[in-house]
Amino acid sequence: PKVDNSFIHEDIINTLTEQVKDKSKSDVEKKKLIKKLDSFVSELPSGNYKILRHHKLAVAYYNLKDYINYKNISEKALNLSESIGDSLGIAKSYSYLGIYYRKTEQDNLAYENFYQAKKILSSIKTDPSNQKQVAYYYGKVLIDLAQMLKNVKNYSESESLTVKAIKS
């Protein structure tokens, strides 16, 4: 009988993902696992699943405070999302990049990325196929923008976005 390599590949990715979450592992061990995971994700065919895995990789890097790899993986996810026309993936990637720029105190770039995410999400809010997921990320991005505005003491606009996020 012939074995389907895609199932084996996915199984390895899932196993590595679980190992990265293991709290008993050191950060050094986790980084090695993430690098290995990254190589398996890179071999996946282009599509939504690969984008999802890139986003999960980015979060793993962020949790280890490896912000450079977080940014690089987020950019990969953005490029892939753009290449296949995945609006939600594009918006999510912009949001991740906004988080990176906010973390590295590049507020203008952070705001631009959050704003791009907001624009895309507001244009796809009515898509019934992923309405809950879009609403979640839309609210999240509005909160991120509100925080940015609060930091520059634009309290009225910050408050307005916060209320809008709660309602979304």
Secondary structure, 3 states (H helix, E strand, C coil): CCCCHHHHHHHHHHHHHHHHHCCCCCHHHHHHHHHHHHHHHHCCCCCHHHHHHHHHHHHHHHHCCCHHHHHHHHHHHHHHHHHHCCHHHHHHHHHHHHHHHHHCCCHHHHHHHHHHHHHHHHHHCCCHHHHHHHHHHHHHHHHHHHHHHHHCCCHHHHHHHHHHHHHC
